[in-house]
Amino acid sequence: MVYTDLNTDVDVGASGHLIEMGPFKALVDCGLHPKRMGLDALPDISKITPETLDFIAVTHAHLDHCGALPVVARNQNHAHILAAEENSDLLARMLRNSRSVMVKQREEFDVKEYPLFDSQSIDALKSRTTPMPFHHEKQFEINGERIGVTFTPAGHIPGASSVMFEYKRRKILFSGDISFHSTGILRGATPPEGRVDTLVVETTRGSYSRPEGVSYDSEVARLVTSISLVLRGGGSVLIPAFALGRMQEILFILQRAKQQKAIPDVPVFAGGLGLDIAEHFIKGAKRSSTFFFGKQHMEGVKPLRGEIVPGKDFETRGIYVLGSGMMVEHTPSYLAAAAMMDNRANAIFFVGYADRDTPAARLQRTPYGGQFSFKDLFFVGNVNCRVDKFDLTSHADREEILEFIMRKDPRCVVLTHGSMAAREWFMDEIIDRSPKTSVIIPEPSVPVEL
């Protein structure tokens, strides 16, 4: 087997894994780098010769894993596109939204190559995508050779999958983004049983551990208590959230807390893509055994309307669950922060990962009472509101992934989708616990024999 990591740097970037097994050639994921624009955001697709892929397997619908799918697929007309049944409809929704954002960025940032694909390319993908039921192997044949492909639930978000290929009794498992704990709307990962020969595994949280005694459930409880204190003090709460998965999870938490009278019954405002995905989840959950979301979880949720003005707080006290989770420029959460942060009664609560260079991370580093610059808005705000972070990650903790690796007992482990520090932590731990296991930190775009 030959493996090539197509992400152009050692980071959590544009996920893309090229694997060659005998006569079979497959690509697992083809994402866009969340911190780059234009052609620089693509994985290294120069390593993929046109019309040579047999499969393009997509683990889930976050854009760092699927955003480049239309670009790759248009030069791979004979490739089977494989996605979990719960994931196939989400792909089109996320790609359409991505294209709309590219159209705006073409004008705002003069990115001449945007958009990278047209609407017809997205429509064409739907007819080419093979929905993969979880835990059911599908066999493919080329020139008398056979390969099996199995998708299993990976937790993380609805539809997220781990993907296993079995060729000549050798098993290679791609973890995808994985989470083993269950939430109110989603069951944790159920990977395939037994050993694998090669495990390609994410390392997103490899550089840090949860403090002792802190868990997902304890962080949810702390979030609910904190929201209640702010609301009872006459303030509003802004929760920046990723539109796919995290926003719906937060809406579920809020609805349950209201039902239990743990927080006051104030309006909850949301908007944009997150509401569209919530409607999709309501329909999709009826056919799924891995995630749960219903109309009752949207009770009291109102679409956010009207212009958001920097320095002018919202007139209605409530909870504002707005994209994006990293408070990226020009998004509703970014604008809402500029409107809300000067009011001492308000709070901004972060509930997920934020890259160090994003506005969300910068705001978390700004001291209370300090100034925060919204340069593109020509506005400087005072951070007079409460700012806090709650660890509701949808990625497994590093100890959980390490236990997963030991349980799979692979001959070879490939460490991907994380910082160098994260990957090196895993390498040291694996070698210490299992000296015979081969551990690889792949160099970008360099083929590796497995």
N, C-alpha and C positions, 0 to 999 in steps of 0.2 A: 504494500500500500504506500502511496505517496500523498502527503498532506501539505497544503500551502495555506498559510494565514494571509488573507487578502486585505485585512485592515492595514492601513499605511503607517501605523505607529503602534507602540506598545501602550495602549490605553483602552478606556471604554469608548470605542469609536464606532466605525462603520463595520459591523460584524459581517464576516464573509469567510467561509471555509471551503476550499477546493480539495476534494478527495478523489483519488484514482484507485480503483480496485479491479485488477484484471482488465476486462474490456469496458468496464463501467466507469463513468466520470460523473461526479455529482457536485453540486454547489449547495451548501447548507447556509442559508441566509445571504442577503445582499442588501445591506443597510446604507444609510446616509450618516455621515459624521455629524453629531448634533452641534458641534462648535465651528463648523466650516460651511462655506457657501460655494455654489457653482461646482465645477468639475473637481475641485479639491475635496468636496464632501463625499465623493464616490470611493468605494474600495478599489483596489488595484485590478480593475477588470481587464487590463492589458494581458494578464496572465491566462485569460480564458479565450481560447481560440474560438472564433465564430462557428456555430453549428456543430459543436463537439460535446455539449452536455447532454447526458441522458436524463438527469433529474435536477430540479431546483426545489429543494425542501425549505420551507419557511417555518421557523419555530414559533413566531408570534408577530402581532401586528404593530408593535412599536417601530417607529421609523428607522431607528438605528439597526434594525434587523430586516426590514422589508422595503425601505424607502427607495432603493435602487432597482427593485424588481422589474419595473417596466423597461428600464434602460438595458438590463441584462437580457431579458426575455425576447426583445425584438431581434436579437442576433442568435437566438437559440430556439428556432421555430419547431424543432422536433423534441425538445426536452419536456418531460412530464413535470408539471408544476404541482407539488404536493403540499397540502396544508390541512391541519385538523379541521374537522367539520365545523366546529365552533368558531374557527378562525377565518374561514374562506370569505365570508361576507364582510368581516371587519377589515380585511385587507383593502378592498375597494374603497370603503369609506375613508380610511386613513390616507390612502394614496390620492384620492380626490381633494381632500383637505390640504395635503402637502402641495399639490399642484397649485391650488389657490394661493397659498402662502408664497410660493415661488413667483407667481405673477406679480404679487405686491412687492416682493424683494427685488425683482428686476428693476422696478421703478425707483424704489427707495435707495438701493445700494448699487445701482447700475451694474447688476450681474447679467451680462449680455447673453449667457448661455441658458438662463432660466426662461421658461420652465424646462426641465430636463426631459419631460415627456408630455404627450397630449392626452386628452380625454379618451380618444379612440384606443390608445395603448392600454389604458386601464380597463376599458370595456372588453378588450380582447383577452385579457387575463382570465376573466371569469369563466369563459367557455373552455379554457385550457387547464383550469385547476381541477385536480382530482382531490375531492374531500376524503380525508383519511380518518376512519373511526379509530378511537383510542383502543389500544391493546389488541388490534387485529393486524397481523402481518399481511402485507400485499407482496406477491411475487412478480418479478419482472424477468424477462429473458432476452438475451442478445447472443446470437450465433451459438445457441445451445447452452450457454452459460446462464445461471440463474442467480438472482440476488433477492433477498427479502428486506422489506422496509417496514418498520413498526413505529408508530407515534404513541407516546404515552403522556399523560397530563404532567405538566411541570409546575403547577401552581402559578406564581408570578402574576398573571392576569388571566381572565377567561380566554380559553383557546390556546394558551401557551403550551408548548410541547417540547419534550425531549425526542430525539430522532435516533433510531438505531438501524444500522445496516448490517446484514449478515451475509457474508460471501465466503463460500468454501469453509464453513464452520468457524470463521473468524468474525467476531462481533465488534463493531466500533460504534460507540454511543456518544452522541452530542447532547450535552445537558441542556443547551439553551439557557436562558435566564430561568433560574429555578428557585422555588420556595417550598419548604416542607411544612410550614405551619398553615393551618386553615384560618380563614377570616370569616366574617359574617356572611360574605357573598361567594366565597371561593374555597374549595377544598385544596389541601396541600398536595404536593407532587406525589405521584405513585409511579416511580420508575420501573422498568422491566425487572423481573426477578433474575437472580443468578449473577454469575461473573460475566465480565466482558474482557475482551483482549486489549482494547484501547478505549480510553475515556478522554474526550475533549470537553473540558469543563470551564465554566465561567469562574472568575475570581474577583468579582466586583467589590465585595466587602472583605477582601483578604488582608487589608492593611490595618484593621481594627476589630476589636471585640466589643460586644455589649458589656456594660458594667454589670457586675454581679447583682442578681436580684431583679434586673430589668428584663422585661419580656414584651412581646407584642401586646398582650392583654393588659399588662400594667401601664403601658404607654397610652393605650386607648382610654383607660380609666383616668389617667392624669390629664389627657386632653379634654375629656368631658368635664372634669372638675374645673379646669382652667377656663373653659368656655363659659361655664355657669357663673364663675366669679366675675368675669368681664361683663356679661349680660346683666347680672344683678346689680352691677355698679353703674349701669347706664350706658355702657359702651357697645361697640360693634366688633365683630371678629372677622378678619380676612384670613381665609385658608387657601393659599395657592396650591393647586392640585393638577396633576397630569390628567388630560381629558379622558384617556383610555385606562380604565381600571381604578385608578386612585380616586377620581372624583366620585364615581359610583359607590366606592367603599365608604368614603366620608359621608355621603348622603345617607347611606344605610346606618352608620354610627349615629348620626344626628337624629334620624327618625326614631331609632330605638331609645336613645337617651330622652327624647321628648316623651315617648310612650311611657317610660319609667319615671317621668317627672324629674329627671336628673338635671335638665336644663329648662329654662323658660320657653314657652311656646311662641317664639318670635319667628318672623319670616326667614326663610332660607333662599338666597338668591344664587342662581347659577346661570351659565350661558354658553352659547356657541356649540362647538363640537361635542362637549361633554354631555349636553342634554340629548343630542342626537344619538350618541352611543348608549345613553341610558334607555332610550326607547328601543334600541336594538336589543339590549340585554333583557328587557322585559319580555320580548318575543322569543329570544334565543334560549332563555332559561327554562322555558316550558319543554324544550326538547333535549335539555342537557342534564347530565347527572353530576357535573363537576362544578357548576356555579348556580347561584340562586339570586334572583332579583325580580321584584314585582312592583306593580303600580303603587302598592302601599308604601314603598320606600321613597316615593316621590311626593308624598303628601306634604303640603306646606311649602313645596319648592316652587319658586317663581322665576321666570326668565328675567335677567337683568336688562333693563331698557334705559335708554337715555344716555347722554354724554357724561363721561367721567372727567371732572375738572381737577387738575392738580391743585392742592391746597384747599379744596372745598369738600368737606366731609359729606358723606351720604346723609340725606335727611331722615331716612328710615333706619331705625336701629334694627340690626339683624345679623345674620351670619352670611358672609359672602364667600362662596366656594367657587373660585375662578381659576382658569388656566392662565399662564402655565405654571407648573410646579416649581420651576427654577426662576420664575418671575422674569422671563426673557423680555427684552425691550419690545414695546408696542403691543404686548398682550394685556388682557383685562386685569390680571393680578398686578402687573407692573403699574398700570394707571391707577388702580384702586389703592395701592400702597402710597402713591404720591398724594392721593386725596385724604387718606385716613391717618397717616403716621403722626401728624402734629397734635392730634387729640389724645390727651393722657388717659382717657377712659377706654380707648380702643386697644386692640391687640392684633398682631400678625403672627399666626401660628403656622410654621412649616411642618410638613408631615412626610417628607421624602428626601431623597438624595438631591443635592445641589452641587454642581461642579464649582470648584473654587473661583473661577473667573466669572460666574454668572451674578446678576444683580441679587439673587436670593442669598448667595453665600456672602456677598459684600455687605448686605444689610445685616446679616447675622453677626458679622465682625464689627459693625459700627456700634460704639458705646451708646448707652442711654443718654439722650440729650444732645448727641452729636449730630452733625449735618450729613445728609445723604444727597448726592447729586444725581439728578435725572437729566443728564446732559442733552439728550435728544429732545427733551421737553422744555429745555431752558428753565429748569426749576430746581431749586435746592430746598429740601424739606428738613425739618428737625425731627429726629427720632424720639418723640415724646411718648409714643405708645409702647406697650409691652411687646417684645419680640422673643419668641421661644421656638424651640424645635422639638418635635416628637418623633421617635424612631418607629415609624410604621412601615418600614421597608418591605418591598415585595421581592427582595433577594434573600436567599438563605444566609445566615451568619456563617462566618468562616469555619467555626467548629462543626457546624452541621454539614457543610460541604466536605470537610476533611473526613468526617465519619462516613459520609456517602462514598467517598473515594475508597476508603479502607474496606467498606462492605462490598464494593464491586470488585475489589482485588485485581485490578487490571495489570497486565504486563507492562503497559505504557500509559502515562498520563500526559496530556498536552494541556498546558495552562494558558487560557486566553481571556479576553474581555475584562481586563483589569490593569491597574498600574503595575509598574515593575516591582515596586515594594510589595504589592499584594501577591504577585506571582512568586516572588522570592520567598515570602513567608510560607506559602504552600510547598514550594520545592524543599525547603529545609525540613519541614514537618514530615513530608512524605518519605524523604530519604532517611530520616531518623527512625521512622516507624516501620518502613518497608524497604530496606536497602537494595533489594533485588529489583525493585520497580524502576523502570526507566522514566525519568521526568524531563519533559521538554518545554522550554520557553521559546516558542517559535520566533524567528526573526521575520519581520514583515516581508512578504512576497518571496521568501526563500523556501523551495520545496524541501521536505523532510521525509526520509524513508522511515516508515513505522514498522 
